[in-house]
Amino acid sequence: MLGVPTPTPAPEPTLATARLPVARLAVTEALARMATNDDEVRARHAYGRAYPDLVRAFSGDFSAAPDLVLFPEHTADVITALEWAEREGVTIVPYGGGTSVVGGVEAPRARPIATLSLSRMGRVLEVDAVTRAARIEAGAMGPDLERQLAPHGLTLRHFPQSFEFSTLGGWLATRAGGHYATLMTHVDELVEAVTMVTPRGVYATRRLPASGAGPSPERLVLGSEGILGVITEAWMRVVPRPRFRASAALHFPSFREACDAARAVAQAGLHPANCRVLDEMEARLNFVADDGSALLLLGFESADHPVTHAIERAVALAVAEGGACPRGVTIKDDGARGGDAAAERWRQAFFDGPYLQSALVTMGFVVDTFETACTWAALPRLDAEIREAVGAAMKRELGGGLLTCRFTHVYPDGPAPYYTWLAPPAPGRQIEAWSAVKRAASDAISRAGGTITHHHAVGRTHRPWYDRERPDAFALALGGAKRALDPAGVLNPGVLID
């Protein structure tokens, strides 16, 4: 597709070739049970999964490695770690699965850095089957969390692309987007109560279905990205595993018509679990369709009742907007996975995406994604500005490339467009070229009225555009909360605020 020969993959880095700074922190007696400064452990906690992180790691550059890695096993261990860090002037970086794509786990090196990994805190502690809620430790990774809920016949049904390697705490700290294309799109909607350890004490909210008692305490925690405290556990709303499923793939002559169909479905109050638009190149790149069509993938599910009527109405709305449904609707009522063939190919491509990016990075390609959300009225201008700006930047920096778009989530008032871009190899200047394209994309999003992130978080990469987006008074309020809960500024400096 790019018109260039396939390069040879670079060899994987080894510990022998990895370049790390000397650890500036020793393992003290008080921390011996949960701390290590072993080089391999430090290297494995140096980066997230952003494109620059992958390029540096594959080249053996682990200069961002922390000086110490802490593995607490209980909330009391987290309290001990924060007390030590404040006393010794050590930066603490909370770490879940390490899948941040926005520089969320790479702290400035002005002070010694200790990464605090929640990987030993991954248990489902309680299940309230009557309320349909579960108390889960923040270090629980997606697959293990689901395995622990399965004997109860329950599921969280939060499946971000990083599901295999990301954690509940990471989802909460970054307000991650998940499985549902409508309604419960962000992990926010699944939270009943949350516990966070701060340098000034434990911040624990009450279990309530809803409350109008002032600003929500949970909302201060959700999306806080480790600057106020370390999320240690949460009560999460869970649901029975779905039994009834229905899916369909609709083909459209153009991306615009597929977008109009998605809007019609989103505004009809049908609430599909899946409502993904793929533009023509996205469909082709992921082997979902090769006939030049844009696609709308629809899916409905329920544990309680058939969803036939809902999908039939959604398909009718999409057909009215110019869509064709050549394979019809697939209906299942036995709880088994599997639906329309195009939808299943897309699902597999979705989870394969990060692996494909890693492979392409080893070949020198410059490849990444970015996402946003905007109103339906703003979408035509935003899409046009992004395609023009990113296309021009790729041509200028890399001689050309591909840009694709899909919708990850839809709302009655707007979609969440998600763009993938892929350009030819740029030996020796991958990060420089990536930075130029990333700036062009972010500037275009800001100009056209989109948000700098719908679900990838802010981190350090998105800070300049986040600063423009948020109200100045809110920045003052957030700074006040930071000073109150973390007066020594030891928690994840440089994220969200200075």
QUINOR-V245070 format. One record per pair of residues at least 12 apart in sequence whose ideal C-beta (glycine too) atoms are under 8 Angstrom apart, sorted by the first residue. I is the first residue (numbers start at 1). J is the second residue. If there is no record, write none. Layout:
i: (I I)
j: (J J)
This chain:
i: (1 1 1 2 2 2 2 2 2 4 4 6 7 7 7 7 8 9 9 9 10 10 10 10 10 12 12 13 13 13 13 15 15 15 17 18 18 18 18 19 19 19 19 20 20 20 20 20 20 20 21 21 21 23 23 23 23 23 24 24 25 25 25 25 25 25 27 28 30 30 31 31 31 31 31 34 34 34 34 34 34 34 35 35 35 35 35 36 36 36 37 37 37 38 39 41 42 42 42 42 42 42 43 43 44 45 45 45 45 45 45 45 45 46 46 46 46 46 46 47 47 47 47 47 48 48 48 48 48 48 48 48 48 48 49 49 49 49 49 49 50 50 50 50 50 50 51 51 51 51 51 51 51 51 51 52 52 52 53 53 54 54 54 55 55 55 55 56 58 58 64 64 66 66 66 66 66 67 67 67 68 68 68 68 68 69 69 69 70 70 70 70 71 71 71 72 72 72 72 73 73 74 75 75 75 75 75 78 78 78 78 79 79 81 81 82 82 82 82 82 82 82 83 85 85 85 86 86 86 88 89 89 89 89 90 90 90 90 90 91 91 91 91 91 91 91 91 91 91 92 92 92 92 92 92 92 93 93 93 93 93 93 93 93 93 94 94 94 94 94 94 94 94 94 95 95 95 95 96 96 96 96 96 96 96 96 96 96 97 97 97 97 97 97 98 99 99 99 99 100 100 100 100 101 101 101 101 102 102 102 102 102 102 102 102 103 103 103 104 104 104 104 104 104 104 104 106 107 107 107 108 108 116 117 118 118 118 118 118 118 118 119 119 120 121 121 121 121 121 121 122 122 122 122 122 122 122 123 123 123 123 124 124 124 124 124 124 125 125 127 127 127 127 128 129 129 131 132 132 132 132 132 133 133 133 133 133 133 134 134 134 134 134 134 134 135 135 135 135 136 136 136 136 136 137 137 137 138 138 138 138 138 138 138 138 138 139 139 139 140 140 141 141 141 141 142 142 142 142 142 142 142 142 142 143 143 145 149 150 153 153 154 154 154 154 155 155 155 155 156 156 156 156 157 157 157 157 157 158 158 158 158 158 158 159 159 160 160 160 160 161 161 161 161 162 163 164 168 168 169 169 169 171 172 172 172 172 172 172 172 173 173 173 173 173 173 173 174 174 174 174 174 175 175 175 175 175 175 176 176 177 177 177 177 177 178 179 180 180 181 181 181 181 181 181 181 181 181 182 182 182 182 182 182 182 182 183 185 185 185 186 187 188 188 189 190 190 191 191 191 191 191 191 192 192 192 192 192 192 192 193 193 193 193 193 193 193 194 194 194 194 194 194 194 195 195 195 195 196 196 196 196 196 196 196 197 197 197 198 198 198 198 198 199 199 199 199 199 199 199 200 200 200 200 203 203 203 203 203 205 205 205 207 220 223 224 225 225 225 225 225 225 226 226 226 227 227 227 227 227 227 227 227 228 228 228 228 228 229 229 229 230 239 240 240 241 241 242 242 242 242 243 243 243 243 243 244 244 244 244 244 244 244 244 244 245 245 245 245 245 245 245 245 245 246 246 246 246 246 246 246 246 246 246 246 246 247 247 247 247 247 247 247 247 247 247 247 248 248 248 248 248 248 248 248 248 248 248 248 249 249 249 249 249 249 249 249 249 249 249 250 250 250 250 250 250 250 250 250 250 251 251 251 251 251 251 251 251 251 252 252 252 252 252 252 252 252 253 253 253 254 254 255 255 255 255 255 256 257 257 257 257 258 258 258 258 258 258 258 259 259 259 259 260 260 261 261 261 261 261 261 261 262 262 262 262 262 262 263 263 263 264 264 264 264 265 265 265 265 265 265 266 266 266 266 267 268 268 268 270 270 270 270 271 272 272 272 272 272 272 273 273 273 274 274 274 274 274 275 275 275 275 275 275 275 276 276 276 276 276 276 276 277 277 277 277 277 277 277 277 278 278 278 278 278 278 279 279 279 279 280 280 280 281 281 281 282 282 282 282 283 285 285 285 285 286 286 286 287 287 288 288 288 288 289 295 295 296 296 297 297 297 297 298 298 298 298 299 299 299 300 306 306 308 308 311 311 312 315 327 327 327 353 353 360 361 363 364 364 364 364 365 365 365 365 366 366 366 366 366 366 366 366 366 366 366 367 367 367 367 368 368 368 368 368 369 369 369 369 370 370 370 370 370 370 370 370 371 371 371 371 371 371 371 371 371 372 372 372 372 372 372 372 372 373 373 373 373 373 373 373 373 373 374 374 374 374 374 374 374 375 375 375 376 376 376 378 378 378 378 379 379 379 381 381 382 382 382 382 382 382 383 383 385 385 385 386 386 386 386 386 386 386 387 388 389 389 389 389 390 390 390 390 390 390 390 391 392 393 393 393 393 393 394 394 394 396 397 397 397 397 397 397 398 398 398 398 398 399 399 400 400 401 401 401 401 402 402 402 402 403 403 403 404 404 404 405 405 405 405 406 406 408 408 409 409 416 416 417 418 419 421 421 423 438 442 442 442 443 445 446 446 446 451 452 452 452 453 458 458 459 460 460 463 463 463 466 475 478 478 479 482)
j: (285 402 422 400 401 402 422 423 424 424 425 363 363 364 365 425 363 359 362 363 58 59 362 363 364 58 362 57 58 59 60 39 40 43 60 39 43 60 62 60 61 62 63 39 42 43 46 62 63 65 63 65 109 37 39 42 67 68 67 112 37 67 68 90 112 114 68 84 80 84 68 70 80 81 84 70 71 72 73 77 81 120 68 69 70 71 114 68 69 71 67 68 69 69 65 69 62 65 66 67 68 69 62 65 98 65 66 69 95 98 105 115 117 62 63 64 65 66 106 62 64 98 105 106 98 99 100 101 102 103 104 105 106 459 98 99 100 101 162 354 100 101 102 103 368 461 101 357 361 366 367 368 430 431 434 431 434 435 103 106 357 358 361 361 430 431 434 431 361 362 106 109 93 107 113 114 115 112 113 114 90 112 113 114 115 114 115 117 114 115 116 117 117 119 120 116 118 120 121 120 121 121 195 197 202 232 233 116 197 230 232 197 202 114 116 197 198 199 229 230 490 491 199 114 199 490 199 488 490 112 111 112 488 490 111 112 113 114 490 107 108 111 112 113 114 490 491 492 493 114 115 116 230 490 491 492 105 106 107 113 114 115 116 226 492 116 118 169 173 226 230 231 491 492 115 116 117 118 117 118 138 139 166 167 168 169 170 173 141 162 165 166 167 170 165 162 165 166 170 170 174 457 459 369 456 459 461 453 456 457 458 459 460 461 462 459 460 461 174 225 226 457 459 460 492 495 460 492 493 494 493 494 230 139 137 138 139 167 169 230 232 139 167 139 137 138 139 140 232 233 137 139 140 141 144 145 167 136 137 140 148 136 137 140 145 148 149 137 233 149 152 154 238 235 152 154 192 154 237 238 239 240 192 207 235 236 237 238 149 152 154 156 235 236 238 233 234 235 236 168 233 234 235 236 168 232 233 167 168 169 172 230 231 232 233 234 167 168 169 167 168 164 165 166 167 158 159 160 162 163 164 165 166 167 163 164 168 238 241 240 241 238 239 240 241 238 239 240 241 190 236 238 239 178 179 180 239 242 171 176 178 179 187 190 178 179 176 177 178 455 350 351 353 354 354 351 351 234 236 230 231 232 187 187 191 194 221 222 231 234 222 223 224 225 226 231 457 223 225 455 456 457 187 188 222 223 455 457 455 457 408 409 416 454 455 190 273 273 409 272 273 274 275 276 407 408 409 410 266 271 272 273 275 409 410 411 271 409 411 416 455 222 219 222 237 236 237 218 222 234 235 236 237 207 208 209 234 235 236 237 205 206 207 208 218 234 235 218 221 222 231 233 234 235 231 232 233 234 221 224 228 229 230 231 232 229 230 232 228 229 230 485 486 229 485 486 487 488 490 491 484 485 486 487 217 221 228 229 485 217 218 221 235 481 457 496 457 458 459 492 495 496 491 492 495 482 486 491 492 493 495 496 497 481 482 485 486 491 485 486 491 491 303 303 304 303 335 301 302 303 335 302 303 333 334 335 301 302 303 304 305 306 307 332 333 299 300 301 307 331 332 333 337 339 299 300 301 307 308 310 311 329 330 331 332 339 274 297 298 299 300 311 329 330 339 340 343 297 298 311 314 315 325 327 328 329 330 340 343 288 295 296 297 298 325 327 340 341 342 343 295 296 297 298 315 318 319 323 324 325 289 291 293 294 295 323 324 325 326 293 294 295 296 321 322 323 324 293 294 322 280 294 277 279 280 294 405 380 294 321 322 323 277 278 279 294 295 296 323 277 379 407 415 321 322 277 296 317 318 321 322 323 275 277 296 407 410 415 376 410 415 317 318 320 321 296 298 314 317 318 410 410 411 412 415 412 313 314 317 300 310 313 314 310 298 299 300 310 311 314 299 300 301 297 298 299 300 343 296 297 298 299 407 409 410 295 296 297 346 406 407 408 294 295 296 297 405 406 407 415 294 295 297 346 404 406 294 404 405 406 292 293 294 402 403 404 404 405 406 420 295 402 404 420 422 345 346 349 345 349 342 345 346 349 342 342 346 318 323 340 342 343 346 311 314 315 318 311 339 343 314 331 333 329 331 329 331 329 329 340 341 342 369 420 422 430 425 425 426 427 430 422 423 424 425 398 401 422 423 424 425 426 430 433 434 437 420 421 422 423 420 421 434 437 438 418 419 420 421 418 419 421 438 441 442 445 456 408 416 417 418 419 453 454 455 456 416 417 445 450 451 452 453 454 409 411 414 415 416 417 450 451 454 414 415 417 448 449 450 451 413 414 449 413 414 415 414 448 449 450 414 415 417 448 449 417 444 445 448 449 450 405 417 444 447 448 403 417 419 441 444 445 448 403 444 440 441 443 444 403 419 421 437 440 441 444 403 440 436 437 439 440 441 421 423 437 436 423 426 432 433 436 437 423 424 426 433 437 423 424 423 424 421 422 423 424 420 421 422 423 419 420 421 419 420 421 417 418 419 420 418 420 454 455 454 455 454 455 450 454 441 437 441 437 461 462 464 465 465 465 465 468 469 469 465 466 469 466 495 496 495 494 495 494 495 496 496 497 496 497 497 497)
